[in-house]
């Protein structure tokens, strides 16, 4: 079944994705011991109970900025992405159609930047100092704010940062942000991703 079609992006705050309406199911096995911090006090908190090990996220990393990531928007990738999400608007599939519609080049569907966002978030997710166990991760929310459409052929660069790390109940939330800029340094789109780490909040 084809996915929902994406309207043309316009300046302003357009958000795609959804916020979970409830926390995921509780862990089958609960931790029986409180968390203790690694020697030195700056690393993730570790709690051991039963046969499980949980590591609290290192909140000291809030605000950390990672290396820039660049991505060239290639036409065949854009067309394949449009097909995958069921987007049939000609401006996302054909350069001539985009030019006739008044655009400078063929457009990428708005959520095409998710491809780049996944690559960008990898630096934080794999940061050993953060202590994130990806087997516990649930994707919570993805938000975008566009300044203009993404064009085929341009090279975009994003600088990822950890915007927030916080706990709610037994779970922790990792918020990653990035400003995606064009070759001239102008912001094209801002992304914000929230990942939920199940059951790792220090008790």
DARAHU-V376795 format. One record per residue. N is the residue number from 1. SS is DSSP state (H for helix, E for strand, C for the rest). PSI is psi in radians with two decimals (NA if undefined). Layout:
n->N ss->SS psi->PSI
n->N ss->SS psi->PSI
This chain:
n->1 ss->C psi->2.36
n->2 ss->C psi->2.53
n->3 ss->C psi->3.05
n->4 ss->C psi->2.51
n->5 ss->C psi->2.56
n->6 ss->C psi->2.20
n->7 ss->C psi->2.84
n->8 ss->C psi->2.35
n->9 ss->C psi->2.51
n->10 ss->C psi->2.75
n->11 ss->C psi->2.48
n->12 ss->C psi->-2.93
n->13 ss->C psi->1.75
n->14 ss->C psi->2.19
n->15 ss->C psi->2.25
n->16 ss->C psi->2.52
n->17 ss->C psi->3.04
n->18 ss->C psi->2.72
n->19 ss->C psi->2.31
n->20 ss->C psi->2.43
n->21 ss->C psi->-0.25
n->22 ss->C psi->2.73
n->23 ss->C psi->2.68
n->24 ss->C psi->2.89
n->25 ss->C psi->2.57
n->26 ss->C psi->2.65
n->27 ss->C psi->2.52
n->28 ss->C psi->-0.73
n->29 ss->C psi->2.16
n->30 ss->C psi->2.66
n->31 ss->C psi->2.43
n->32 ss->C psi->-0.17
n->33 ss->C psi->2.61
n->34 ss->C psi->2.92
n->35 ss->C psi->2.56
n->36 ss->E psi->2.58
n->37 ss->E psi->2.56
n->38 ss->C psi->2.73
n->39 ss->C psi->2.31
n->40 ss->C psi->-0.37
n->41 ss->C psi->-0.01
n->42 ss->C psi->-0.17
n->43 ss->C psi->3.13
n->44 ss->C psi->2.62
n->45 ss->E psi->2.49
n->46 ss->E psi->2.32
n->47 ss->E psi->2.39
n->48 ss->E psi->2.32
n->49 ss->E psi->2.32
n->50 ss->C psi->-2.26
n->51 ss->C psi->0.18
n->52 ss->E psi->2.62
n->53 ss->E psi->2.22
n->54 ss->E psi->2.46
n->55 ss->E psi->2.10
n->56 ss->C psi->2.56
n->57 ss->C psi->2.58
n->58 ss->C psi->1.74
n->59 ss->H psi->-0.22
n->60 ss->H psi->-0.24
n->61 ss->H psi->-0.02
n->62 ss->C psi->2.21
n->63 ss->C psi->-0.14
n->64 ss->C psi->2.37
n->65 ss->E psi->2.40
n->66 ss->C psi->3.07
n->67 ss->C psi->2.56
n->68 ss->C psi->2.57
n->69 ss->E psi->2.23
n->70 ss->E psi->2.61
n->71 ss->E psi->2.26
n->72 ss->E psi->2.23
n->73 ss->C psi->1.80
n->74 ss->C psi->2.51
n->75 ss->H psi->-0.78
n->76 ss->H psi->-0.60
n->77 ss->H psi->-0.70
n->78 ss->H psi->-0.78
n->79 ss->H psi->-0.75
n->80 ss->H psi->-0.66
n->81 ss->H psi->-0.76
n->82 ss->H psi->-0.72
n->83 ss->H psi->-0.71
n->84 ss->H psi->-0.62
n->85 ss->H psi->0.02
n->86 ss->C psi->0.41
n->87 ss->C psi->2.06
n->88 ss->C psi->-0.01
n->89 ss->C psi->2.23
n->90 ss->H psi->-0.55
n->91 ss->H psi->-0.33
n->92 ss->H psi->-0.08
n->93 ss->C psi->-0.33
n->94 ss->C psi->2.23
n->95 ss->H psi->-0.75
n->96 ss->H psi->-0.68
n->97 ss->H psi->-0.68
n->98 ss->H psi->-0.71
n->99 ss->H psi->-0.72
n->100 ss->H psi->-0.47
n->101 ss->C psi->-0.05
n->102 ss->C psi->0.12
n->103 ss->C psi->2.75
n->104 ss->C psi->-0.31
n->105 ss->C psi->2.95
n->106 ss->C psi->2.47
n->107 ss->E psi->2.67
n->108 ss->C psi->2.48
n->109 ss->C psi->2.57
n->110 ss->H psi->-0.77
n->111 ss->H psi->0.11
n->112 ss->H psi->-0.50
n->113 ss->H psi->-0.17
n->114 ss->H psi->-0.61
n->115 ss->H psi->-0.78
n->116 ss->H psi->-0.65
n->117 ss->H psi->-0.67
n->118 ss->H psi->-0.76
n->119 ss->H psi->-0.70
n->120 ss->H psi->-0.77
n->121 ss->H psi->-0.32
n->122 ss->H psi->-0.60
n->123 ss->H psi->-0.74
n->124 ss->H psi->-0.78
n->125 ss->H psi->-0.64
n->126 ss->C psi->0.09
n->127 ss->C psi->2.00
n->128 ss->C psi->-0.42
n->129 ss->C psi->-0.41
n->130 ss->C psi->-0.65
n->131 ss->C psi->0.49
n->132 ss->C psi->2.18
n->133 ss->C psi->1.85
n->134 ss->H psi->-0.31
n->135 ss->H psi->-0.25
n->136 ss->H psi->0.03
n->137 ss->E psi->2.38
n->138 ss->E psi->2.29
n->139 ss->E psi->2.14
n->140 ss->E psi->-0.83
n->141 ss->E psi->2.58
n->142 ss->E psi->2.22
n->143 ss->E psi->2.53
n->144 ss->E psi->2.56
n->145 ss->E psi->1.95
n->146 ss->E psi->2.49
n->147 ss->C psi->-0.51
n->148 ss->C psi->2.92
n->149 ss->C psi->2.71
n->150 ss->C psi->2.31
n->151 ss->E psi->2.51
n->152 ss->C psi->2.41
n->153 ss->C psi->-0.31
n->154 ss->C psi->2.71
n->155 ss->E psi->2.16
n->156 ss->E psi->2.60
n->157 ss->E psi->2.32
n->158 ss->E psi->2.50
n->159 ss->E psi->1.85
n->160 ss->E psi->2.64
n->161 ss->E psi->2.66
n->162 ss->E psi->1.92
n->163 ss->E psi->-0.56
n->164 ss->E psi->2.64
n->165 ss->E psi->2.10
n->166 ss->E psi->2.86
n->167 ss->E psi->2.60
n->168 ss->E psi->1.91
n->169 ss->C psi->-2.39
n->170 ss->C psi->-0.07
n->171 ss->E psi->2.77
n->172 ss->E psi->2.72
n->173 ss->E psi->2.28
n->174 ss->E psi->2.11
n->175 ss->E psi->2.11
n->176 ss->E psi->2.36
n->177 ss->E psi->2.71
n->178 ss->E psi->2.46
n->179 ss->E psi->2.15
n->180 ss->E psi->2.08
n->181 ss->E psi->2.74
n->182 ss->C psi->-3.02
n->183 ss->C psi->-0.43
n->184 ss->C psi->-0.01
n->185 ss->C psi->0.07
n->186 ss->C psi->2.46
n->187 ss->E psi->2.24
n->188 ss->E psi->-0.79
n->189 ss->E psi->2.57
n->190 ss->E psi->2.38
n->191 ss->E psi->2.60
n->192 ss->E psi->2.08
n->193 ss->E psi->2.39
n->194 ss->E psi->2.14
n->195 ss->E psi->2.41
n->196 ss->E psi->2.23
n->197 ss->E psi->1.91
n->198 ss->C psi->2.15
n->199 ss->C psi->0.36
n->200 ss->C psi->0.01
n->201 ss->C psi->2.30
n->202 ss->C psi->2.30
n->203 ss->C psi->NA
